[in-house]
Amino acid sequence: MPREQHRQRRKIDARRLAIDIARQAMLQLYRLSVERARRGDYETARRLIEHALEIHRRLRVRKPIPLRRAICPNCHAPLVPGVTARVRLRSRGKHIRITTTCLLCGYMLRIEERKS
Ligand SMILES: [Zn+2]
């Protein structure tokens, strides 16, 4: 393999590894945040989410699913049903509308999904 090509591949592998580590870190921060929220420590819970979002912004990696759907876009609290969030489902034809209300600030996050 020509040397140039070899170097290119190593660069790609390094990026992939960095993305993987970043994703693991974001998920771990999310898990810790949920744990904090369950204990009623909302301030720490928010800070942990903000750290995770910081990784997302700085490294320009995609947010893992919990960070896309299960955090409050307004106050950055993790949305844990029964703890920091109320979840309501509503059927709308072929779709289902999921409304998650943040109990800390009142923000309503609406997601529509196809019924499976
Ligand atoms: Zn909120």
py3Dmol code that shows the C-alpha trace and the ligand (Angstrom):
import py3Dmol

protein = """\
ATOM      1  CA  MET A   1       0.000   0.000   0.000  1.00  0.00           C
ATOM      2  CA  PRO A   2       1.423   3.434  -0.899  1.00  0.00           C
ATOM      3  CA  ARG A   3       2.484   5.385   2.125  1.00  0.00           C
ATOM      4  CA  GLU A   4       0.095   8.294   1.498  1.00  0.00           C
ATOM      5  CA  GLN A   5      -2.918   6.011   1.405  1.00  0.00           C
ATOM      6  CA  HIS A   6      -1.809   4.281   4.559  1.00  0.00           C
ATOM      7  CA  ARG A   7      -1.578   7.560   6.414  1.00  0.00           C
ATOM      8  CA  GLN A   8      -5.028   8.553   5.205  1.00  0.00           C
ATOM      9  CA  ARG A   9      -6.544   5.375   6.579  1.00  0.00           C
ATOM     10  CA  ARG A  10      -4.938   5.907   9.984  1.00  0.00           C
ATOM     11  CA  LYS A  11      -6.414   9.380  10.122  1.00  0.00           C
ATOM     12  CA  ILE A  12      -9.912   8.025   9.406  1.00  0.00           C
ATOM     13  CA  ASP A  13      -9.520   5.333  12.081  1.00  0.00           C
ATOM     14  CA  ALA A  14      -8.483   7.942  14.630  1.00  0.00           C
ATOM     15  CA  ARG A  15     -11.566  10.023  13.842  1.00  0.00           C
ATOM     16  CA  ARG A  16     -13.819   6.997  14.138  1.00  0.00           C
ATOM     17  CA  LEU A  17     -12.277   6.140  17.490  1.00  0.00           C
ATOM     18  CA  ALA A  18     -12.732   9.713  18.713  1.00  0.00           C
ATOM     19  CA  ILE A  19     -16.402   9.633  17.695  1.00  0.00           C
ATOM     20  CA  ASP A  20     -16.886   6.348  19.504  1.00  0.00           C
ATOM     21  CA  ILE A  21     -15.289   7.635  22.696  1.00  0.00           C
ATOM     22  CA  ALA A  22     -17.329  10.847  22.472  1.00  0.00           C
ATOM     23  CA  ARG A  23     -20.574   8.876  22.104  1.00  0.00           C
ATOM     24  CA  GLN A  24     -19.712   6.680  25.073  1.00  0.00           C
ATOM     25  CA  ALA A  25     -18.910   9.750  27.153  1.00  0.00           C
ATOM     26  CA  MET A  26     -22.183  11.467  26.188  1.00  0.00           C
ATOM     27  CA  LEU A  27     -24.214   8.364  27.066  1.00  0.00           C
ATOM     28  CA  GLN A  28     -22.394   7.990  30.354  1.00  0.00           C
ATOM     29  CA  LEU A  29     -23.046  11.639  31.234  1.00  0.00           C
ATOM     30  CA  TYR A  30     -26.705  11.125  30.357  1.00  0.00           C
ATOM     31  CA  ARG A  31     -26.943   8.062  32.631  1.00  0.00           C
ATOM     32  CA  LEU A  32     -25.320   9.944  35.507  1.00  0.00           C
ATOM     33  CA  SER A  33     -27.670  12.847  34.913  1.00  0.00           C
ATOM     34  CA  VAL A  34     -30.759  10.591  35.127  1.00  0.00           C
ATOM     35  CA  GLU A  35     -29.400   9.114  38.353  1.00  0.00           C
ATOM     36  CA  ARG A  36     -28.970  12.622  39.807  1.00  0.00           C
ATOM     37  CA  ALA A  37     -32.459  13.668  38.729  1.00  0.00           C
ATOM     38  CA  ARG A  38     -33.961  10.605  40.440  1.00  0.00           C
ATOM     39  CA  ARG A  39     -32.337  11.760  43.660  1.00  0.00           C
ATOM     40  CA  GLY A  40     -33.794  15.233  43.235  1.00  0.00           C
ATOM     41  CA  ASP A  41     -30.496  16.920  42.415  1.00  0.00           C
ATOM     42  CA  TYR A  42     -31.698  18.757  39.297  1.00  0.00           C
ATOM     43  CA  GLU A  43     -28.873  21.279  39.200  1.00  0.00           C
ATOM     44  CA  THR A  44     -26.191  18.597  38.868  1.00  0.00           C
ATOM     45  CA  ALA A  45     -28.416  16.710  36.437  1.00  0.00           C
ATOM     46  CA  ARG A  46     -28.564  19.785  34.184  1.00  0.00           C
ATOM     47  CA  ARG A  47     -24.843  20.391  34.416  1.00  0.00           C
ATOM     48  CA  LEU A  48     -24.116  16.824  33.327  1.00  0.00           C
ATOM     49  CA  ILE A  49     -26.389  17.258  30.283  1.00  0.00           C
ATOM     50  CA  GLU A  50     -24.634  20.518  29.460  1.00  0.00           C
ATOM     51  CA  HIS A  51     -21.275  18.712  29.514  1.00  0.00           C
ATOM     52  CA  ALA A  52     -22.668  16.131  27.104  1.00  0.00           C
ATOM     53  CA  LEU A  53     -23.958  18.874  24.778  1.00  0.00           C
ATOM     54  CA  GLU A  54     -20.561  20.545  24.949  1.00  0.00           C
ATOM     55  CA  ILE A  55     -18.935  17.355  23.637  1.00  0.00           C
ATOM     56  CA  HIS A  56     -21.529  17.280  20.862  1.00  0.00           C
ATOM     57  CA  ARG A  57     -20.799  20.874  19.866  1.00  0.00           C
ATOM     58  CA  ARG A  58     -17.031  20.757  20.089  1.00  0.00           C
ATOM     59  CA  LEU A  59     -16.417  17.452  18.381  1.00  0.00           C
ATOM     60  CA  ARG A  60     -19.332  17.791  15.962  1.00  0.00           C
ATOM     61  CA  VAL A  61     -20.590  14.302  16.593  1.00  0.00           C
ATOM     62  CA  ARG A  62     -24.205  13.248  16.356  1.00  0.00           C
ATOM     63  CA  LYS A  63     -26.140  13.259  19.584  1.00  0.00           C
ATOM     64  CA  PRO A  64     -27.049   9.787  20.848  1.00  0.00           C
ATOM     65  CA  ILE A  65     -30.831   9.203  20.849  1.00  0.00           C
ATOM     66  CA  PRO A  66     -31.440   9.987  24.547  1.00  0.00           C
ATOM     67  CA  LEU A  67     -29.814  13.377  24.030  1.00  0.00           C
ATOM     68  CA  ARG A  68     -32.057  14.083  21.073  1.00  0.00           C
ATOM     69  CA  ARG A  69     -35.326  13.078  22.682  1.00  0.00           C
ATOM     70  CA  ALA A  70     -35.007  12.787  26.388  1.00  0.00           C
ATOM     71  CA  ILE A  71     -33.677  16.136  27.477  1.00  0.00           C
ATOM     72  CA  CYS A  72     -35.540  19.398  27.888  1.00  0.00           C
ATOM     73  CA  PRO A  73     -34.492  21.784  25.083  1.00  0.00           C
ATOM     74  CA  ASN A  74     -35.375  24.690  27.334  1.00  0.00           C
ATOM     75  CA  CYS A  75     -33.680  23.953  30.664  1.00  0.00           C
ATOM     76  CA  HIS A  76     -31.469  20.949  29.758  1.00  0.00           C
ATOM     77  CA  ALA A  77     -32.895  18.685  32.444  1.00  0.00           C
ATOM     78  CA  PRO A  78     -33.054  14.998  31.582  1.00  0.00           C
ATOM     79  CA  LEU A  79     -36.661  14.021  30.896  1.00  0.00           C
ATOM     80  CA  VAL A  80     -37.344  11.030  33.129  1.00  0.00           C
ATOM     81  CA  PRO A  81     -41.007   9.946  33.082  1.00  0.00           C
ATOM     82  CA  GLY A  82     -42.511  10.175  36.549  1.00  0.00           C
ATOM     83  CA  VAL A  83     -39.561  12.166  37.860  1.00  0.00           C
ATOM     84  CA  THR A  84     -38.933  15.223  35.726  1.00  0.00           C
ATOM     85  CA  ALA A  85     -41.396  14.593  32.913  1.00  0.00           C
ATOM     86  CA  ARG A  86     -44.967  13.683  32.133  1.00  0.00           C
ATOM     87  CA  VAL A  87     -45.515  11.697  28.970  1.00  0.00           C
ATOM     88  CA  ARG A  88     -48.797  11.676  27.079  1.00  0.00           C
ATOM     89  CA  LEU A  89     -49.528   9.618  23.991  1.00  0.00           C
ATOM     90  CA  ARG A  90     -52.172  10.531  21.486  1.00  0.00           C
ATOM     91  CA  SER A  91     -53.240   8.566  18.476  1.00  0.00           C
ATOM     92  CA  ARG A  92     -53.535  10.518  15.236  1.00  0.00           C
ATOM     93  CA  GLY A  93     -54.403   8.226  12.349  1.00  0.00           C
ATOM     94  CA  LYS A  94     -51.303   6.354  11.298  1.00  0.00           C
ATOM     95  CA  HIS A  95     -49.185   8.367  13.655  1.00  0.00           C
ATOM     96  CA  ILE A  96     -48.829   8.669  17.352  1.00  0.00           C
ATOM     97  CA  ARG A  97     -48.078  11.950  19.004  1.00  0.00           C
ATOM     98  CA  ILE A  98     -45.863  11.867  22.057  1.00  0.00           C
ATOM     99  CA  THR A  99     -45.980  14.936  24.239  1.00  0.00           C
ATOM    100  CA  THR A 100     -43.361  15.091  26.953  1.00  0.00           C
ATOM    101  CA  THR A 101     -43.783  17.894  29.452  1.00  0.00           C
ATOM    102  CA  CYS A 102     -40.795  19.003  31.479  1.00  0.00           C
ATOM    103  CA  LEU A 103     -42.014  19.253  35.079  1.00  0.00           C
ATOM    104  CA  LEU A 104     -39.197  21.626  35.980  1.00  0.00           C
ATOM    105  CA  CYS A 105     -39.903  24.397  33.492  1.00  0.00           C
ATOM    106  CA  GLY A 106     -43.144  23.382  31.784  1.00  0.00           C
ATOM    107  CA  TYR A 107     -41.679  23.050  28.295  1.00  0.00           C
ATOM    108  CA  MET A 108     -43.593  20.672  26.033  1.00  0.00           C
ATOM    109  CA  LEU A 109     -41.627  18.520  23.639  1.00  0.00           C
ATOM    110  CA  ARG A 110     -43.753  17.062  20.859  1.00  0.00           C
ATOM    111  CA  ILE A 111     -42.684  14.161  18.708  1.00  0.00           C
ATOM    112  CA  GLU A 112     -44.757  12.413  16.088  1.00  0.00           C
ATOM    113  CA  GLU A 113     -44.008   8.862  15.134  1.00  0.00           C
ATOM    114  CA  ARG A 114     -45.466   6.270  12.824  1.00  0.00           C
ATOM    115  CA  LYS A 115     -47.297   3.514  14.631  1.00  0.00           C
ATOM    116  CA  SER A 116     -45.355   0.296  14.487  1.00  0.00           C
TER     117      SER A 116
END
"""
ligand_1 = """\
1
ZN
Zn -37.297 22.075 31.212
"""
view = py3Dmol.view(width=600, height=400)
view.addModel(protein, "pdb")
view.setStyle({"model": 0}, {"cartoon": {"style": "trace"}})
view.addModel(ligand_1, "xyz")
view.setStyle({"model": 1}, {"stick": {}})
view.zoomTo()
view.show()
